[in-house]
Amino acid sequence: MALSYKARRRWSLVVLLIWLPFYIVVAVTIMTAIPRLPMLVELLIYLVLGVAWAIPFKFVFKGVGKDDPKL
């Protein structure tokens, strides 16, 4: 089932305003719970975590920045 343009815009706001802050808190909590790693390994983990949150929501953000196709 494809989401309408208006639904995708609403869900993108939900993802950015609710899911992303929650994900950041969880990621930082996990990173502080494990013992200190070498700096490059830690940087790589943060880079992966920084991109990984958006992959499941790719369909929500697709085309949201463009004009409404029905107008």
C-alpha contacts under 8 A as a table, 3 or more apart, distances in Angstrom:
res1	aa1	res2	aa2	distance
3	L	7	A	5.91
3	L	8	R	6.04
3	L	60	V	8.00
4	S	7	A	5.16
4	S	8	R	6.16
5	Y	8	R	5.16
5	Y	9	R	6.29
5	Y	64	V	7.07
5	Y	68	D	6.56
5	Y	69	P	7.80
6	K	9	R	5.16
6	K	10	R	6.34
7	A	10	R	5.10
7	A	11	W	6.07
8	R	11	W	5.10
8	R	12	S	5.95
8	R	60	V	5.21
8	R	61	F	6.85
8	R	64	V	6.80
9	R	12	S	5.13
9	R	13	L	6.45
9	R	60	V	7.65
9	R	61	F	7.66
9	R	64	V	5.94
10	R	13	L	5.24
10	R	14	V	6.41
11	W	14	V	4.93
11	W	15	V	6.08
11	W	60	V	6.70
12	S	15	V	5.06
12	S	16	L	6.11
12	S	60	V	6.03
12	S	61	F	6.11
13	L	16	L	5.11
13	L	17	L	5.83
14	V	17	L	5.32
14	V	18	I	5.52
14	V	19	W	6.88
15	V	18	I	5.61
15	V	19	W	4.76
15	V	20	L	6.14
16	L	19	W	6.10
16	L	20	L	5.24
16	L	21	P	7.61
17	L	20	L	6.37
17	L	21	P	6.80
18	I	21	P	5.95
18	I	22	F	6.44
19	W	22	F	5.19
19	W	23	Y	5.99
20	L	23	Y	4.98
20	L	24	I	6.13
20	L	53	W	7.53
21	P	24	I	5.06
21	P	25	V	6.32
22	F	25	V	5.25
22	F	26	V	6.30
23	Y	26	V	5.10
23	Y	27	A	6.03
23	Y	53	W	7.43
24	I	27	A	5.11
24	I	28	V	6.10
25	V	28	V	5.30
25	V	29	T	6.01
26	V	29	T	5.06
26	V	30	I	6.15
27	A	30	I	5.20
27	A	31	M	6.17
27	A	49	L	7.21
28	V	31	M	5.00
28	V	32	T	6.09
29	T	32	T	5.25
29	T	33	A	6.11
30	I	33	A	5.09
30	I	34	I	6.62
31	M	34	I	5.69
32	T	35	P	7.27
32	T	36	R	7.84
37	L	41	V	6.44
37	L	42	E	5.89
38	P	41	V	5.44
38	P	42	E	6.20
39	M	42	E	5.10
39	M	43	L	6.07
40	L	43	L	4.99
40	L	44	L	6.13
41	V	44	L	5.08
41	V	45	I	6.25
42	E	45	I	5.09
42	E	46	Y	6.24
43	L	46	Y	5.12
43	L	47	L	6.16
44	L	47	L	5.06
44	L	48	V	6.22
45	I	48	V	5.15
45	I	49	L	6.09
46	Y	49	L	5.02
46	Y	50	G	5.89
47	L	50	G	4.97
47	L	51	V	6.46
48	V	51	V	5.40
48	V	52	A	5.88
49	L	52	A	5.04
49	L	53	W	6.70
50	G	53	W	6.50
51	V	54	A	5.89
51	V	55	I	7.07
52	A	55	I	5.56
52	A	56	P	7.86
53	W	56	P	6.81
53	W	57	F	7.64
54	A	57	F	5.26
54	A	58	K	6.15
55	I	58	K	5.37
56	P	59	F	7.68
57	F	60	V	5.28
57	F	61	F	6.66
58	K	61	F	5.44
58	K	62	K	6.16
59	F	62	K	5.29
60	V	64	V	7.75
61	F	64	V	5.48
61	F	65	G	7.99
63	G	66	K	5.51
64	V	67	D	7.74
67	D	71	L	7.81
68	D	71	L	5.67
